[in-house]
Amino acid sequence: TSINIYCFTSGCCGNEILAILGPLYDSERWGINFVSSPERADVIMVSGTITEKMKPILEDLYNS
């Protein structure tokens, strides 16, 4: 089985998460797939600083 992850980054930690996609870690070998649409995701990973202004955006993302 595999898990599909949609990543929402708001600044910091984005580069570290993108490194997982590279050949060094080969996340797909372990069944971890990053998807470009929240509708296709099993998990929404939120990284970085989240402010009150971002709340409606994240709620829309979660509800999609």
N, C-alpha and C positions, 0 to 999 in steps of 0.2 A: 504494500500500500504506500501511498505518497500523500504529502500534505502540500497544499498550495497557499503561498503567503503573498499578501499584498503589503508593500512597505510604504508607509507614510513618514517621510523624514522632514523635519523642519529646521534643518541646519546641521547641527553637530551629529556625529555618528553615522552620517550618510555614507561616507567613504568606507568606513569599516564594514558596513552592511554590504556595500557593493563588492568588497573584496571576497565575500563568501561566494559570489557568482563566478569567480575566476577558477582557473584550472588547479590552483594550489589546494583548494578545499573541495572542489567538485561536489557541491551540495546535491546535485541531481542523483549522484550515485547512492546517496543516503535517502533518497525519496523526498527531498526538499526542493520544491519548485517555486520560483518567484513568478508571479503573474502580474500583468499590466492593468488588470481591471479588478475592482473590488467584488464585482459580481461573480467572478470565477474563484475567489479566494475562500479558503477554509479559515484562515487567520488573517487579521489585520494587525500588523506590527507597527506601533507608533513609537518613533524615537525623536529625541531632541526636546527642546523646550516648548511646552504647549501653553498658550496664553488663553485668556477668557475670550478674546476675539476669534480664536480658532474653533471654539466650541460648536458653532453652527456648521462649520465645514466638516468637522469630524462626525457630528451627528448625521449629516447627510450621507457621508461616506459609509457609516455603519448601517444606515437604513437602506442603502442601495443593494 
